[in-house]
Amino acid sequence: MQQAKHIAIIMDGNGRWAKQRGFKERIKGHEVGASKVRELTIHSSNIGLKYLTLYAFSTENWKRPKAEVTFLMNLMDKYLKNELPLFLENSVKFETIGDISALSTKLQDRIAHTKAKTAHFDGLTQVLAINYGAKDEIVRSINKAIKIGEEVDEKSFGKLLDTKNMPDVDILIRTGGDVRISNYLLWQCAYSEMFFTPTLWPDFSTKEFDEILANFGKIERRFGGVI
């Protein structure tokens, strides 16, 4: 049975989860969603997964109400501060993808500190996609190629992407019921297996995660060829 090395997740449904439970503001869903990240990170580390990439904040999310954006930025800072002991205890390496130059200096410093403290680990790498959009990533990578003045092929272009040191995505999971990939890892998901679940992110369980892994193991991946 084949095993996935890299799983990417679109963590959708926090706002709807909060609304369904009578909370006046969507932010309660984001708080619970953050605790779900912790649960799934520990589980992924325990089962030997190598990369877990989570869509935390997209380039389009700046369009949300200012109060919600501010809350999400503060939540990410709080998350990294609180979870550093978890990363250290479980030998989890932390990375980001996306243009973090648009973030506050405080959050950039927190990201840099967390990366530095966990850089030596070689187990699970948790990757947060922050201010990330696949189209933006590709454009930034094209500009890098122009700057160095070199013609690129698929292999060399992949080294210009934010995920240059990571394998392509084996499994893409989207919670919340929508069936689209929302400008997420377009290059890296060229041959990923995609699983869409109606489960809202705060309700997503390690059991459902393991079921997806089991289903993935049964898939015959041909990558355009014939087996």
C-alpha positions as CSV (number, residue, x, y, z in Angstrom):
1,M,0.0,0.0,0.0
2,Q,1.4,3.4,-1.0
3,Q,1.9,6.0,1.6
4,A,1.6,9.8,1.3
5,K,4.5,12.0,2.1
6,H,2.9,15.3,1.7
7,I,-0.7,16.2,2.6
8,A,-2.2,19.6,2.0
9,I,-5.4,20.8,3.6
10,I,-7.8,23.6,2.9
11,M,-9.3,24.2,6.4
12,D,-12.7,25.5,5.4
13,G,-15.9,25.9,7.5
14,N,-14.8,27.7,10.7
15,G,-17.3,30.6,10.2
16,R,-20.2,28.3,9.4
17,W,-19.3,26.1,12.4
18,A,-19.6,29.1,14.7
19,K,-22.9,30.3,13.1
20,Q,-24.5,26.8,13.4
21,R,-23.7,26.9,17.1
22,G,-25.2,30.3,17.7
23,F,-22.0,32.3,18.1
24,K,-22.4,35.9,17.0
25,E,-19.0,36.1,15.5
26,R,-17.1,33.9,13.2
27,I,-13.9,34.1,15.3
28,K,-15.0,31.4,17.7
29,G,-14.8,29.0,14.8
30,H,-11.2,30.1,14.1
31,E,-10.3,29.5,17.7
32,V,-11.6,26.0,17.7
33,G,-10.1,25.4,14.3
34,A,-6.7,26.3,15.7
35,S,-7.0,23.6,18.3
36,K,-7.8,21.2,15.5
37,V,-4.5,22.0,13.9
38,R,-2.8,21.0,17.1
39,E,-4.6,17.7,17.2
40,L,-3.9,16.9,13.6
41,T,-0.2,17.9,13.8
42,I,0.4,15.6,16.7
43,H,-1.4,12.8,14.9
44,S,0.5,13.4,11.7
45,S,3.8,13.3,13.6
46,N,2.9,10.1,15.3
47,I,2.0,8.3,12.0
48,G,5.2,9.3,10.3
49,L,3.9,11.9,7.8
50,K,6.7,14.0,6.4
51,Y,4.8,17.2,5.3
52,L,1.5,18.7,6.4
53,T,0.7,22.0,4.6
54,L,-2.2,24.0,5.9
55,Y,-3.9,26.9,4.2
56,A,-4.0,29.5,7.0
57,F,-4.5,32.8,5.2
58,S,-4.8,33.4,1.4
59,T,-3.8,36.4,-0.6
60,E,-7.6,36.9,-1.1
61,N,-8.4,36.8,2.6
62,W,-7.3,40.5,3.0
63,K,-10.8,41.2,1.6
64,R,-12.5,40.0,4.7
65,P,-13.7,42.5,7.4
66,K,-10.8,44.3,9.0
67,A,-11.7,43.0,12.5
68,E,-11.6,39.4,11.3
69,V,-8.2,39.9,9.5
70,T,-6.7,41.5,12.6
71,F,-8.0,38.6,14.7
72,L,-6.6,36.0,12.4
73,M,-3.2,37.7,12.4
74,N,-3.2,37.8,16.2
75,L,-4.4,34.2,16.3
76,M,-1.4,33.1,14.2
77,D,1.0,34.9,16.5
78,K,-0.6,33.3,19.5
79,Y,-0.7,29.9,17.9
80,L,3.1,30.0,17.1
81,K,3.9,31.2,20.6
82,N,1.8,28.5,22.3
83,E,2.7,25.7,20.0
84,L,6.5,26.0,20.1
85,P,6.7,23.6,23.0
86,L,4.6,21.2,21.1
87,F,6.9,21.4,18.1
88,L,9.9,20.9,20.3
89,E,8.4,17.9,22.1
90,N,7.3,16.2,19.0
91,S,10.3,17.1,16.8
92,V,8.2,19.0,14.3
93,K,9.9,21.4,11.9
94,F,8.0,24.6,11.1
95,E,8.0,26.3,7.7
96,T,5.8,28.8,5.8
97,I,4.9,29.4,2.2
98,G,3.6,32.7,0.8
99,D,4.7,36.3,0.8
100,I,5.2,37.0,4.5
101,S,6.7,40.4,3.8
102,A,3.2,41.8,4.0
103,L,2.7,40.6,7.6
104,S,3.4,42.7,10.7
105,T,7.0,42.9,11.9
106,K,5.9,41.1,15.1
107,L,4.4,38.2,13.2
108,Q,7.4,38.0,10.9
109,D,9.7,37.8,13.9
110,R,7.6,35.1,15.5
111,I,7.7,33.1,12.3
112,A,11.5,33.5,12.1
113,H,12.0,32.5,15.7
114,T,9.8,29.4,15.4
115,K,11.6,28.4,12.2
116,A,15.0,28.8,13.8
117,K,14.1,26.8,16.9
118,T,12.8,23.9,14.9
119,A,15.1,24.0,11.9
120,H,17.1,20.9,12.9
121,F,14.2,18.5,13.1
122,D,13.8,15.9,10.4
123,G,10.4,14.3,11.3
124,L,7.1,16.0,10.3
125,T,7.4,19.5,8.8
126,Q,4.3,21.6,9.4
127,V,3.9,24.2,6.7
128,L,1.5,27.2,7.1
129,A,0.5,28.9,3.9
130,I,0.2,32.6,5.0
131,N,-0.6,35.4,2.6
132,Y,-0.3,32.6,0.0
133,G,-1.9,32.3,-3.4
134,A,-0.7,29.9,-6.1
135,K,-1.0,32.5,-8.8
136,D,1.0,34.9,-6.8
137,E,3.6,32.2,-6.0
138,I,4.0,31.4,-9.7
139,V,4.3,35.1,-10.7
140,R,6.9,35.6,-8.0
141,S,8.8,32.6,-9.2
142,I,8.7,33.8,-12.8
143,N,10.2,37.1,-11.7
144,K,13.0,35.3,-9.9
145,A,13.8,33.4,-13.1
146,I,13.8,36.7,-15.0
147,K,16.1,38.3,-12.4
148,I,18.7,35.6,-12.6
149,G,18.4,35.6,-16.4
150,E,18.0,31.8,-16.9
151,E,15.6,29.8,-19.0
152,V,13.8,27.3,-16.9
153,D,12.3,23.8,-17.3
154,E,9.8,22.1,-15.0
155,K,12.5,20.9,-12.6
156,S,14.4,24.1,-12.3
157,F,11.2,26.2,-12.1
158,G,10.1,24.0,-9.2
159,K,13.2,25.1,-7.3
160,L,12.0,28.7,-7.5
161,L,8.7,28.0,-5.8
162,D,8.0,28.5,-2.1
163,T,7.9,24.7,-1.8
164,K,11.3,24.2,-3.4
165,N,12.5,21.8,-0.7
166,M,9.3,19.8,-0.5
167,P,7.9,16.9,-2.6
168,D,4.7,17.5,-4.6
169,V,1.4,17.1,-2.8
170,D,0.1,13.5,-2.7
171,I,-3.2,14.3,-1.1
172,L,-5.3,17.5,-1.1
173,I,-8.1,17.6,1.5
174,R,-10.7,20.3,1.6
175,T,-13.2,20.4,4.4
176,G,-16.5,22.3,4.5
177,G,-18.3,20.9,1.5
178,D,-17.0,23.1,-1.4
179,V,-15.4,21.4,-4.3
180,R,-12.7,23.7,-5.5
181,I,-9.0,24.3,-4.7
182,S,-9.2,28.1,-4.3
183,N,-5.8,29.1,-5.7
184,Y,-3.9,26.7,-3.5
185,L,-0.8,24.9,-4.6
186,L,-1.8,24.7,-8.3
187,W,1.7,23.6,-9.5
188,Q,2.3,21.2,-6.6
189,C,-1.2,19.5,-6.9
190,A,-0.8,18.7,-10.6
191,Y,-1.1,14.9,-9.8
192,S,-2.4,15.0,-6.2
193,E,-5.4,12.9,-5.2
194,M,-8.2,15.2,-4.0
195,F,-10.7,14.5,-1.2
196,F,-13.6,16.8,-0.5
197,T,-15.6,16.3,2.7
198,P,-18.7,18.2,3.9
199,T,-17.2,18.0,7.5
200,L,-16.5,21.5,8.8
201,W,-12.9,22.0,9.8
202,P,-13.5,22.2,13.6
203,D,-15.3,18.9,13.4
204,F,-12.7,17.2,11.2
205,S,-11.3,14.2,13.1
206,T,-8.2,12.1,13.0
207,K,-10.5,9.1,12.2
208,E,-11.7,10.8,9.0
209,F,-8.1,11.8,8.2
210,D,-7.0,8.1,8.6
211,E,-9.9,7.0,6.4
212,I,-8.7,9.3,3.6
213,L,-5.2,7.9,4.0
214,A,-6.6,4.4,3.7
215,N,-8.5,5.3,0.6
216,F,-5.4,6.9,-0.9
217,G,-3.5,3.7,-0.3
218,K,-5.9,1.8,-2.6
219,I,-5.5,4.3,-5.5
220,E,-3.5,3.2,-8.5
221,R,-1.5,6.4,-9.4
222,R,-0.4,6.5,-13.1
223,F,0.9,10.1,-13.4
224,G,-0.3,10.1,-17.0
225,G,1.1,6.7,-17.9
226,V,-0.4,3.2,-18.1
227,I,0.1,0.5,-15.5
